[in-house]
């Protein structure tokens, strides 16, 4: 591990202590910089939050890391969490659709099947026949970008989108498949669609490449104690190596000076040789408006989805759940919750911590549905219990509940998002000593945020190769692996 930076080294201010900002600070210390992290909230971690329910440690934000990418699990190992990384105890999941829980099909790429047979049991007979027509259709051009739902529906029918693609994308982006960019949200599918006439053929080609790569190991990883402990461990490592992290300090101004940057934050106005802005789009836009007005305008245009997590704890003796890690819910079925995780079945460390308690999570809120977050906690708990009873037969009363709201928690990637990101980065690159990173640019998962942070640090060092790679090919987020 690197030692603390020398007193005379360059000073870099990182604005924002979510996982992207913390990863940037960690990497900057590796490069010998003197680092100050400024965070408006009273804690670090952003959308990663560890908590407790009924005395059991749980995640109240994101709960898993895509392990087929190296960035997040690599960072966890670097900050001392290697022995706490754990794969899910079960990887089987279900869809609550057409009145019952149905096994999640195998052999798809973000819900798009390679064959009609792969989704038999989920789709109607008419839907299965529509998939088979894909091989007979003329080529559908994708151009520079296309909406996932629009393209998939044109090739294999709306039922695939409504019952498979929508719930899977909703679990990642809380978005609308008919608005989301295929190039940014499902880049491997976009690439394959450019070179294949048939969409099902393209999916099979992706699956064949994945099989040929002989990738081993789990697709996802969790962390004992919760993924929310990752930013805490990164922050501890940053501080141990001489980095300064100041919470409860909102940055209100950022201006360029002849010898660097001036960062205004309350009664602090530190000078910096370089600045990394690791903030959600609206806050980043506010800070960049004076120095990078065009980039700020593009950031202002980014839309967000809000969501809430309802966490429920039960006495094990009162609960009989279906097997598996939980289920996703297609919006077309008209239910309120969009997913439920059987946390005690998915993560062995939760079950081991209190064998007499069962923990479940349910999520509500999609793009355009922010009003549901205004309802009282008791109402959201009641909604979750109602849908869980309908899906699983669970009638017991919980012994503890928690509601966590993530207002404007997930940036949306509409058609043309890649071009917007390229414009933002072009404007930022024109200002020496300035870089941006976070979920708004290259993917909403933890590995994507960490990759974005590392690319930002490289850019400060004059190496823009990682930035260009990410802008062209964002990090695939959850549920997108071939055959999963």
Beta strands, then each sheet from edge to edge (+ up, - down):
strand 1: 11-15
strand 2: 34-38
strand 3: 50-53
strand 4: 56-59
strand 5: 65-66
strand 6: 85-86
strand 7: 94-97
strand 8: 100-103
strand 9: 108-109
strand 10: 112-113
strand 11: 220-223
strand 12: 244-246
strand 13: 253-257
strand 14: 260-264
strand 15: 271-272
strand 16: 274-277
strand 17: 304-315
strand 18: 326-329
strand 19: 337-341
strand 20: 357-364
strand 21: 400-411
strand 22: 434-436
sheet 1: 12+ 2+ 1+ 16+ 22+
sheet 2: 3+ 4-
sheet 3: 5+ 11- 6+
sheet 4: 8+ 7- 18- 19+ 20- 17+ 21-
sheet 5: 9+ 10-
sheet 6: 13+ 14- 15+
end
